[in-house]
Amino acid sequence: MHQRVVAASKVAAVALLAGVSIFWWLSAPLPENQTIQQWRTGGILWAAALGGIGAAWTGRWIRTGAAIALGLAAGATWAVFRFPNDIHPGLLESAFTVLAELGLDCLAPAMAAGLAGAFLVHVTSRARS
């Protein structure tokens, strides 16, 4: 029982780190010397690295990939919910906005990159053992 709690805690920590990371990534101003494509690529590479680190730490690549996807969606929703604007959307409207506006541009590639990073660590660790 104790091992399951520890494993679940590690996966939850990876999800939390993914959520905080995308919240910071979406809330931070775009650096002056970067294009939007470079900014987007940096976030996708971070998600892949986070997937690899999370899979190495937890030893569970599928759960880590799912946790990263959930954390990214939750963090992006919170960033849109907290963004100051004239209209104050609810949390559900913010989730729909994230899916509509950011879904294919940066959220889906970041989720896929997180899962790919976790899978690559899983494959390379199995090849070594």
Buried (B, 14 or more C-beta within 10 A) or exposed (E): EEEEEEBBEBBBBBBBBBBBBBBEBBEEEEEEEEEEEEBBBEBBEBBBEBBBBBBBBBBBBEBBBBBBBBBBBBBBBBBBBEEEEEEEBEEEBBBBBBBEEBBEEBBBBBBBBBBBBBBBBBEEEEEEE
